[in-house]
Amino acid sequence: MAVGIAVSIVMGGERLAIDFRSFWAASKLTLQHDPIGAYRPIEHYAIERTAPGLENVGWAAFFYPPIFLLVCLPLGLLPFWWSAVAWIVATGTAFFAAIGPVLPRVRSAWLIAAAFPATWMSAASGQSSVLAAALFTVAARSLDRRPVLAGICYGCLAVKPQLGLVVPIALIAAGRWRVAATAALTVGMLVALSVDLFGVDVWVAFINILPLARKAIEIGDELAINIPTVAGAALVLGALPAVAAALQVTTALAVCVCVWAAARRRPGAGAEGALICVAAMLCSPWLHFYDLTILAFPLVWLTNEALRRGWLPWEKVTVFAGYALPATISLAIVGLPIAPLVVAALFAAVWRAAQV
């Protein structure tokens, strides 16, 4: 399946792998001893435009922390399309290997995940969300039996720090101190390694470019349409940026309280892992529709639980809505950004299932 996705990217046309250009260009600049160039739009875009067939596509920004440069570093060693194939095969294989055997009652879990529209959206653009979904899934599987591995996976999510806001809250509430300590140590080691290899100035450059990311959301209606968060929905509906930010913070605080209450009961690794995944989608201020790949694990887990003890009211509808969620971007275009509502319903369903 991963190979098939990679081939479709290479053969599919000029709109494919457009986000992967950002990783490849950042790698090329870093290999040229200019990691700070990844955070300079003009330099970064100049490298992106050397990708064959994508010369006239707009800039794909690199808003990732320098930790992610450690992941990107080998990508620039290959020509663009060969590198894209390698990236998609590697991340896709990791994702399907992680979710395939995760739940015994859903023997075709990897097929369900493969058919999940968000998986294809992420793969088609060459995004990092498939990798993040693999990390979330392995962490959830490992919470009980391999806490060190779970901590390493959660720590590695620092490559997309907006996804990890709820992780320490859940781990501390559940008393999973070994996992939390390993995650913190992993983040510290990754930061130290990035400073050692790339210098402190690259972190300064990263911090300096962050306001550009926020401004892009606030003034770009097209970008806000593609952001399935509470803030994104508010902006689509015409709210002022300050109001959208306030709504996002309020939502995140409410979700964190719910996660704390559920995690304190130690409902089990699967339930806690699923809850963390969905909560991350509600708490994060910066997401795109391809990030919905992360919902693959909670959707499969919830289905497995329903098959074990019977479907609860509205559970089938919620699972179906969550599964079809990536296709709702067309509704946001016409002013109906329902994505946060669907994610909230899925969070409520997972939270309820964790109590059963």
Phi, psi and chi 1 to 4 in degrees:
 res  aa     phi    psi   chi1   chi2   chi3   chi4
   1 MET       -  -43.7 -179.8   63.9   67.5      -
   2 ALA   -62.4  -41.3      -      -      -      -
   3 VAL   -64.0  -40.7  173.8      -      -      -
   4 GLY   -62.6  -41.1      -      -      -      -
   5 ILE   -63.7  -43.9  -66.4  174.0      -      -
   6 ALA   -61.7  -42.6      -      -      -      -
   7 VAL   -63.6  -39.8  171.0      -      -      -
   8 SER   -64.4  -31.3   71.0      -      -      -
   9 ILE   -66.9  -45.9  -73.5  176.1      -      -
  10 VAL   -67.4  -35.8  174.7      -      -      -
  11 MET   -94.7   -6.9  -58.9  -61.1  -68.3      -
  12 GLY   -85.1  -16.8      -      -      -      -
  13 GLY   128.8  178.7      -      -      -      -
  14 GLU   -73.9  -17.0   68.0  172.0   20.0      -
  15 ARG   -84.9   -4.8  -61.7  -57.6  -61.6  174.2
  16 LEU   -87.3  147.8  -61.4  175.0      -      -
  17 ALA    62.6   23.1      -      -      -      -
  18 ILE   -68.9  -32.0   55.8  173.9      -      -
  19 ASP   -79.2  -28.8  -69.9  -25.5      -      -
  20 PHE   -62.0  -26.7  177.1   75.7      -      -
  21 ARG   -52.9  -35.9  -65.1  173.5  -56.3  138.4
  22 SER   -62.1  -44.2  176.7      -      -      -
  23 PHE   -67.2  -44.4  -50.1  157.3      -      -
  24 TRP   -63.3  -43.8 -176.5   73.7      -      -
  25 ALA   -65.6  -40.6      -      -      -      -
  26 ALA   -61.6  -40.4      -      -      -      -
  27 SER   -64.1  -45.8  172.1      -      -      -
  28 LYS   -58.3  -43.9  -63.1  -74.5  -77.1 -172.4
  29 LEU   -65.5  -41.5  -72.4  164.3      -      -
  30 THR   -65.5  -40.9  -56.5      -      -      -
  31 LEU   -66.2  -22.9  -68.6  171.7      -      -
  32 GLN   -89.7   15.8  -65.5  169.7    9.3      -
  33 HIS    64.7   34.1  -53.0  -70.4      -      -
  34 ASP  -135.7   62.0 -175.7   22.4      -      -
  35 PRO   -62.7  -29.3   23.4  -34.2      -      -
  36 ILE   -64.3  -26.0  -63.8  177.1      -      -
  37 GLY   -60.0  -24.6      -      -      -      -
  38 ALA   -62.9  -23.4      -      -      -      -
  39 TYR  -106.2   12.8  -57.7  102.3      -      -
  40 ARG  -110.3  106.0  -67.7  175.5  178.8  150.7
  41 PRO   -50.1  -41.9  -27.9   35.5      -      -
  42 ILE   -66.5  -47.2  -65.2  176.7      -      -
  43 GLU   -65.4  -42.8  -66.3 -179.2   33.6      -
  44 HIS   -64.3  -45.6 -172.2 -118.9      -      -
  45 TYR   -66.8  -32.7 -176.6   43.0      -      -
  46 ALA   -61.1  -37.7      -      -      -      -
  47 ILE   -73.1  -40.4  -59.7  -63.5      -      -
  48 GLU   -57.0  -36.9  -74.3 -175.8   -9.4      -
  49 ARG   -71.2   -6.3  -64.8 -168.7   65.1 -176.3
  50 THR   -87.6   -3.3   64.4      -      -      -
  51 ALA   -70.3  121.1      -      -      -      -
  52 PRO   -57.3  129.4  -22.8   33.8      -      -
  53 GLY    85.2   -8.3      -      -      -      -
  54 LEU  -122.6   24.3  -60.0  172.5      -      -
  55 GLU   -64.6  -29.5  -62.7   87.4  -10.5      -
  56 ASN  -105.7   12.6  -62.1  -40.9      -      -
  57 VAL   -85.9  146.9 -179.3      -      -      -
  58 GLY   -64.3  171.5      -      -      -      -
  59 TRP   -65.9  132.0  177.7   48.8      -      -
  60 ALA  -103.0  104.9      -      -      -      -
  61 ALA   -65.8  154.3      -      -      -      -
  62 PHE  -112.7   90.6 -169.8   80.2      -      -
  63 PHE  -101.5   23.3  -67.9  139.7      -      -
  64 TYR   -89.6  151.4  -68.7   80.9      -      -
  65 PRO   -69.1  159.8   25.9  -34.8      -      -
  66 PRO   -56.5  -20.1  -28.5   36.9      -      -
  67 ILE   -56.5  -37.1  -70.9  173.6      -      -
  68 PHE   -70.0  -20.6 -166.9   57.0      -      -
  69 LEU   -62.0  -28.9  -71.7  174.5      -      -
  70 LEU   -63.4  -36.2  -61.4  170.5      -      -
  71 VAL   -75.6  -40.4  179.2      -      -      -
  72 CYS   -73.7  -23.4  -65.7      -      -      -
  73 LEU   -46.4  -46.1 -162.8   57.7      -      -
  74 PRO   -72.9  -15.5  -11.7   26.9      -      -
  75 LEU   -63.4  -33.7  -60.7  176.1      -      -
  76 GLY   -76.6   -3.7      -      -      -      -
  77 LEU   -76.0  -17.5  -63.7  173.7      -      -
  78 LEU  -112.0  155.7  -66.1  173.4      -      -
  79 PRO   -57.1  156.5  -24.1   34.1      -      -
  80 PHE   -52.0  -56.3  177.3   77.1      -      -
  81 TRP   -69.5  -34.6  -72.6  111.4      -      -
  82 TRP   -64.5  -38.5  -77.4  107.3      -      -
  83 SER   -66.2  -39.3 -173.1      -      -      -
  84 ALA   -61.9  -43.7      -      -      -      -
  85 VAL   -60.5  -46.5  169.4      -      -      -
  86 ALA   -61.0  -41.3      -      -      -      -
  87 TRP   -64.0  -48.1  172.1 -101.4      -      -
  88 ILE   -66.9  -41.3  -61.5  -56.3      -      -
  89 VAL   -63.8  -44.2  169.6      -      -      -
  90 ALA   -66.2  -50.7      -      -      -      -
  91 THR   -70.4  -37.6   57.3      -      -      -
  92 GLY   -65.4  -42.0      -      -      -      -
  93 THR   -63.3  -41.9  -60.2      -      -      -
  94 ALA   -61.1  -42.1      -      -      -      -
  95 PHE   -64.8  -50.5  173.1   61.6      -      -
  96 PHE   -69.6  -33.0  -66.2  125.4      -      -
  97 ALA   -66.1  -34.0      -      -      -      -
  98 ALA   -74.2  -42.8      -      -      -      -
  99 ILE   -91.9  -19.5 -154.4  165.1      -      -
 100 GLY   -55.1  -55.5      -      -      -      -
 101 PRO   -94.3   14.4   34.5  -34.5      -      -
 102 VAL   -68.2  -34.4   69.4      -      -      -
 103 LEU  -131.8  122.1  -62.3  168.7      -      -
 104 PRO   -66.9  -26.9   23.0  -33.5      -      -
 105 ARG   -82.3  -12.4  -67.2 -178.6 -178.7  -88.5
 106 VAL  -118.6   81.3 -175.9      -      -      -
 107 ARG   -64.8  -27.6  -64.3 -179.5 -179.9  178.7
 108 SER  -100.0   36.4   57.0      -      -      -
 109 ALA   -56.8  -39.3      -      -      -      -
 110 TRP   -68.9  -30.9   73.6  -88.3      -      -
 111 LEU   -69.4  -38.8  -74.7  174.6      -      -
 112 ILE   -62.2  -44.8  -63.2  174.3      -      -
 113 ALA   -65.9  -36.9      -      -      -      -
 114 ALA   -66.9  -34.7      -      -      -      -
 115 ALA   -83.6   -8.9      -      -      -      -
 116 PHE   -61.5  121.3 -172.7   32.8      -      -
 117 PRO   -53.9  -35.6  -27.4   35.1      -      -
 118 ALA   -62.9  -31.6      -      -      -      -
 119 THR   -60.8  -44.9  -55.5      -      -      -
 120 TRP   -70.2  -36.5  -69.6   91.1      -      -
 121 MET   -62.4  -42.7  -67.3  173.8   69.9      -
 122 SER   -68.0  -44.2 -178.2      -      -      -
 123 ALA   -65.5  -41.2      -      -      -      -
 124 ALA   -62.2  -34.3      -      -      -      -
 125 SER   -90.3   -6.5   61.6      -      -      -
 126 GLY    73.1   32.4      -      -      -      -
 127 GLN   -81.0  174.9 -101.0  -65.1  -21.6      -
 128 SER   -95.7    0.6   58.4      -      -      -
 129 SER   -67.2  -30.4  -57.7      -      -      -
 130 VAL   -64.2  -40.0  173.1      -      -      -
 131 LEU   -63.9  -44.4  174.4   61.8      -      -
 132 ALA   -62.3  -40.6      -      -      -      -
 133 ALA   -62.8  -38.7      -      -      -      -
 134 ALA   -63.8  -41.4      -      -      -      -
 135 LEU   -64.4  -45.1  -69.5  171.8      -      -
 136 PHE   -59.8  -42.2  -90.1  115.6      -      -
 137 THR   -68.7  -46.6  -58.0      -      -      -
 138 VAL   -62.7  -39.9  174.0      -      -      -
 139 ALA   -60.7  -45.5      -      -      -      -
 140 ALA   -62.6  -41.1      -      -      -      -
 141 ARG   -66.9  -24.8  -69.5  175.5   54.1 -169.5
 142 SER  -102.6   -2.9  -53.0      -      -      -
 143 LEU   -55.1  -43.1  -82.7  172.9      -      -
 144 ASP   -82.9  -51.0  -75.8  -23.2      -      -
 145 ARG   -91.3  -28.7  -62.8 -177.6  178.7 -179.0
 146 ARG  -132.7   70.8  -61.1  173.5 -179.8  172.0
 147 PRO   -61.7  -31.6   20.7  -32.5      -      -
 148 VAL   -66.6  -44.5  172.5      -      -      -
 149 LEU   -62.8  -41.1  177.1   58.5      -      -
 150 ALA   -60.7  -42.7      -      -      -      -
 151 GLY   -64.7  -39.4      -      -      -      -
 152 ILE   -62.6  -43.4  -68.3  172.7      -      -
 153 CYS   -64.2  -45.1  -71.3      -      -      -
 154 TYR   -64.9  -36.9  -79.8  134.9      -      -
 155 GLY   -65.5  -37.5      -      -      -      -
 156 CYS   -68.0  -16.8  -73.5      -      -      -
 157 LEU   -68.4   -3.6  -76.4  169.3      -      -
 158 ALA   -63.0  -14.5      -      -      -      -
 159 VAL   -65.4  -24.8  -61.5      -      -      -
 160 LYS  -129.1   75.7  -61.4 -169.6   75.5  166.2
 161 PRO   -60.1  -25.4   20.5  -32.1      -      -
 162 GLN   -65.2  -18.1   72.0  -87.7   24.0      -
 163 LEU   -85.3  -14.4  -64.3  176.4      -      -
 164 GLY  -102.2   11.8      -      -      -      -
 165 LEU   -60.4  -35.9  -60.6  177.0      -      -
 166 VAL   -91.7  -12.9   74.0      -      -      -
 167 VAL   -58.7  -52.4  171.2      -      -      -
 168 PRO   -62.1  -32.9   19.8  -31.9      -      -
 169 ILE   -63.4  -46.3  -66.2  173.0      -      -
 170 ALA   -65.6  -42.8      -      -      -      -
 171 LEU   -67.5  -41.1  -64.1  179.9      -      -
 172 ILE   -68.6  -42.2  -67.9  172.3      -      -
 173 ALA   -61.2  -38.2      -      -      -      -
 174 ALA   -82.1   -5.4      -      -      -      -
 175 GLY    70.9   27.1      -      -      -      -
 176 ARG   -90.4   70.5  -64.2 -171.9 -178.5  -85.6
 177 TRP   -68.2  -35.1  -58.3  108.1      -      -
 178 ARG   -66.7  -40.5 -167.3  174.5  178.0 -173.3
 179 VAL   -65.6  -45.4  179.1      -      -      -
 180 ALA   -62.8  -43.3      -      -      -      -
 181 ALA   -65.3  -41.1      -      -      -      -
 182 THR   -65.4  -39.5  -56.6      -      -      -
 183 ALA   -62.8  -45.4      -      -      -      -
 184 ALA   -63.2  -42.0      -      -      -      -
 185 LEU   -64.4  -39.7 -178.6   60.6      -      -
 186 THR   -62.2  -45.1  -60.4      -      -      -
 187 VAL   -61.4  -45.2  173.7      -      -      -
 188 GLY   -60.4  -41.5      -      -      -      -
 189 MET   -67.8  -38.9  -68.0  177.2   64.4      -
 190 LEU   -66.0  -41.3  -70.3  173.3      -      -
 191 VAL   -63.8  -45.6  171.3      -      -      -
 192 ALA   -61.9  -40.9      -      -      -      -
 193 LEU   -65.7  -40.0 -177.8   58.0      -      -
 194 SER   -66.5  -37.1   68.9      -      -      -
 195 VAL   -67.5  -41.3  170.5      -      -      -
 196 ASP   -63.5  -40.2 -177.8   57.8      -      -
 197 LEU   -83.8  -37.5  -68.3  177.7      -      -
 198 PHE  -113.3  -13.6  -48.6  131.4      -      -
 199 GLY    92.3  164.9      -      -      -      -
 200 VAL   -72.6  -31.9  175.8      -      -      -
 201 ASP   -60.4  -27.8  -70.9  -15.8      -      -
 202 VAL   -68.3  -31.3   72.9      -      -      -
 203 TRP   -69.7  -37.4  -81.8   93.4      -      -
 204 VAL   -62.8  -42.2  175.3      -      -      -
 205 ALA   -63.4  -40.0      -      -      -      -
 206 PHE   -62.0  -46.9  164.5   64.0      -      -
 207 ILE   -62.9  -37.8  -66.7  171.5      -      -
 208 ASN   -68.7  -24.9  -71.5  -21.3      -      -
 209 ILE   -89.4  -11.6 -157.4  174.3      -      -
 210 LEU   -60.5  -39.8  -70.2 -179.7      -      -
 211 PRO   -58.2  -28.7  -26.7   36.2      -      -
 212 LEU   -66.1  -36.8 -179.5   60.5      -      -
 213 ALA   -64.3  -44.6      -      -      -      -
 214 ARG   -64.1  -42.2 -176.8 -175.0   63.5 -164.7
 215 LYS   -65.4  -35.8 -174.1  176.3  -64.9 -175.0
 216 ALA   -61.2  -37.3      -      -      -      -
 217 ILE   -70.8  -44.3  -60.5  175.4      -      -
 218 GLU   -66.3  -36.0  -66.7  175.9   -5.6      -
 219 ILE  -104.9   -6.0   66.8  175.1      -      -
 220 GLY  -107.2   99.4      -      -      -      -
 221 ASP   -59.6  -40.1  -67.6  -21.8      -      -
 222 GLU   -63.4  -38.4 -177.9  179.8   -9.5      -
 223 LEU   -68.0  -43.1 -174.3   56.6      -      -
 224 ALA   -61.2  -34.4      -      -      -      -
 225 ILE   -60.0  -32.7  -74.0  171.4      -      -
 226 ASN   -88.6    5.1  -71.0  -78.8      -      -
 227 ILE  -108.2  105.1  -61.9  176.2      -      -
 228 PRO   -83.5   46.9   33.9  -35.8      -      -
 229 THR  -113.4  170.3   64.7      -      -      -
 230 VAL   -61.8  -43.3  171.0      -      -      -
 231 ALA   -63.1  -42.8      -      -      -      -
 232 GLY   -61.6  -43.1      -      -      -      -
 233 ALA   -63.5  -41.6      -      -      -      -
 234 ALA   -62.7  -41.0      -      -      -      -
 235 LEU   -65.8  -39.5  -70.1  171.6      -      -
 236 VAL   -61.9  -35.8  169.4      -      -      -
 237 LEU   -81.5    0.2  -66.4  173.8      -      -
 238 GLY    99.6    8.6      -      -      -      -
 239 ALA   -70.6  152.1      -      -      -      -
 240 LEU   -68.6  150.7  -65.2  173.9      -      -
 241 PRO   -53.3  -38.8  -28.1   35.6      -      -
 242 ALA   -65.6  -37.8      -      -      -      -
 243 VAL   -68.6  -43.3  174.4      -      -      -
 244 ALA   -60.2  -42.5      -      -      -      -
 245 ALA   -64.3  -41.0      -      -      -      -
 246 ALA   -63.6  -41.2      -      -      -      -
 247 LEU   -64.6  -38.3  -70.5  172.6      -      -
 248 GLN   -65.8  -43.8 -177.1   65.7   58.1      -
 249 VAL   -63.9  -43.5  170.5      -      -      -
 250 THR   -60.9  -43.9  -58.1      -      -      -
 251 THR   -61.5  -45.6  -59.9      -      -      -
 252 ALA   -61.1  -41.4      -      -      -      -
 253 LEU   -64.7  -42.8  -69.7  175.0      -      -
 254 ALA   -63.8  -41.8      -      -      -      -
 255 VAL   -64.7  -41.8  168.1      -      -      -
 256 CYS   -62.1  -38.7  -72.7      -      -      -
 257 VAL   -62.6  -43.3  169.9      -      -      -
 258 CYS   -65.2  -41.4  -67.9      -      -      -
 259 VAL   -63.6  -43.3  169.1      -      -      -
 260 TRP   -59.3  -45.9  179.0  -86.2      -      -
 261 ALA   -63.2  -41.5      -      -      -      -
 262 ALA   -72.6  -43.2      -      -      -      -
 263 ALA   -67.2  -29.1      -      -      -      -
 264 ARG   -61.3  -24.5  -74.3 -169.7   65.3 -175.7
 265 ARG   -84.6   -4.6  -62.5 -176.7   57.8 -171.5
 266 ARG    48.5   64.4  -70.6  -70.1  -72.0  -94.3
 267 PRO   -70.9   -7.7   27.8  -35.3      -      -
 268 GLY   121.3  157.5      -      -      -      -
 269 ALA   -58.6  -45.5      -      -      -      -
 270 GLY   -61.9  -46.8      -      -      -      -
 271 ALA   -64.2  -44.6      -      -      -      -
 272 GLU   -65.1  -42.2  -67.7  169.1   42.5      -
 273 GLY   -64.3  -41.7      -      -      -      -
 274 ALA   -65.4  -41.4      -      -      -      -
 275 LEU   -63.0  -41.8 -157.7   62.7      -      -
 276 ILE   -62.3  -42.0  -72.1  173.1      -      -
 277 CYS   -60.1  -50.4  -72.9      -      -      -
 278 VAL   -70.0  -39.1 -172.2      -      -      -
 279 ALA   -61.7  -37.2      -      -      -      -
 280 ALA   -60.4  -35.8      -      -      -      -
 281 MET   -70.9  -30.2  -55.2  -58.2  -72.2      -
 282 LEU   -84.1  -30.7  -74.8  171.6      -      -
 283 CYS   -83.7  -30.3  -69.3      -      -      -
 284 SER   -69.2  132.7  173.7      -      -      -
 285 PRO   -82.6  -13.4   31.0  -35.5      -      -
 286 TRP  -130.3  103.3  176.1  -92.2      -      -
 287 LEU  -140.7  159.8  -65.9  173.2      -      -
 288 HIS  -124.9  169.7  -81.5 -106.0      -      -
 289 PHE   -61.7  -29.1  -93.1   80.3      -      -
 290 TYR   -68.8  -20.5   45.6   67.9      -      -
 291 ASP   -69.3  -14.0  -71.8  -46.2      -      -
 292 LEU   -64.9   -9.7  -64.4  174.4      -      -
 293 THR   -54.0  -29.6  -51.8      -      -      -
 294 ILE   -63.6  -21.1  -65.7  164.0      -      -
 295 LEU   -77.0   -6.0  -65.7  179.8      -      -
 296 ALA   -57.9  -46.4      -      -      -      -
 297 PHE   -63.6  -51.5  174.3   76.5      -      -
 298 PRO   -61.9  -32.1   13.3  -26.3      -      -
 299 LEU   -66.3  -44.0  -75.1  169.5      -      -
 300 VAL   -68.6  -41.0  175.0      -      -      -
 301 TRP   -62.6  -44.7  176.4   82.2      -      -
 302 LEU   -64.2  -39.3 -171.4   58.8      -      -
 303 THR   -62.4  -43.5  -59.6      -      -      -
 304 ASN   -61.5  -43.6 -178.6   76.0      -      -
 305 GLU   -63.7  -39.5  -71.3  -61.3  -65.4      -
 306 ALA   -65.6  -38.2      -      -      -      -
 307 LEU   -68.0  -27.5  -66.6  174.5      -      -
 308 ARG   -76.2  -44.3  178.3 -178.2   63.3   83.0
 309 ARG  -122.5    7.2   41.3   87.7  173.7  137.4
 310 GLY    96.5  150.7      -      -      -      -
 311 TRP   -76.0  131.8  -68.5   91.7      -      -
 312 LEU   -84.2  162.7  -61.1  176.7      -      -
 313 PRO   -54.5  135.1  -27.8   36.0      -      -
 314 TRP    71.2    0.1  -63.5  101.6      -      -
 315 GLU   -68.1  -43.0 -137.7  165.8   32.5      -
 316 LYS   -62.1  -42.8  -74.6 -175.2  179.0  179.8
 317 VAL   -63.2  -40.8  174.3      -      -      -
 318 THR   -65.7  -43.5  -57.9      -      -      -
 319 VAL   -63.4  -44.2  168.6      -      -      -
 320 PHE   -61.8  -44.4  175.7   80.1      -      -
 321 ALA   -63.1  -40.9      -      -      -      -
 322 GLY   -65.4  -38.2      -      -      -      -
 323 TYR   -66.8  -37.8 -160.2   77.3      -      -
 324 ALA   -88.3   -3.0      -      -      -      -
 325 LEU   -51.8  -44.3 -178.9   55.6      -      -
 326 PRO   -58.8  -22.7  -25.5   35.7      -      -
 327 ALA   -81.4   -3.9      -      -      -      -
 328 THR   -84.4    5.2   64.6      -      -      -
 329 ILE   -58.5  -31.2 -176.0  172.8      -      -
 330 SER   -63.4  -30.7   57.8      -      -      -
 331 LEU   -70.3  -35.9  -65.0  176.9      -      -
 332 ALA   -64.7  -34.8      -      -      -      -
 333 ILE   -61.9  -35.2  -67.6  173.8      -      -
 334 VAL   -94.3   15.5  -62.2      -      -      -
 335 GLY    90.4   19.3      -      -      -      -
 336 LEU  -123.1   75.1  -65.5  173.7      -      -
 337 PRO   -79.5   85.0   30.4  -33.6      -      -
 338 ILE   -89.1   -5.3   66.9  168.9      -      -
 339 ALA   -53.2  -48.3      -      -      -      -
 340 PRO   -60.3  -32.9  -21.8   33.3      -      -
 341 LEU   -67.2  -41.3  -64.0  177.2      -      -
 342 VAL   -66.4  -43.1  175.8      -      -      -
 343 VAL   -64.1  -39.3  177.0      -      -      -
 344 ALA   -63.4  -40.1      -      -      -      -
 345 ALA   -64.9  -39.4      -      -      -      -
 346 LEU   -66.7  -38.6 -178.4   58.6      -      -
 347 PHE   -61.2  -43.9  176.5   77.4      -      -
 348 ALA   -63.5  -38.7      -      -      -      -
 349 ALA   -66.9  -42.6      -      -      -      -
 350 VAL   -66.7  -41.5  171.2      -      -      -
 351 TRP   -60.7  -43.9 -167.0   88.9      -      -
 352 ARG   -65.1  -42.6  179.6  177.1   61.2  175.3
 353 ALA   -64.0  -31.5      -      -      -      -
 354 ALA   -69.1  -19.6      -      -      -      -
 355 GLN   -88.1  -17.9  -44.9  -57.4  -48.3      -
 356 VAL   -73.3      -  176.1      -      -      -
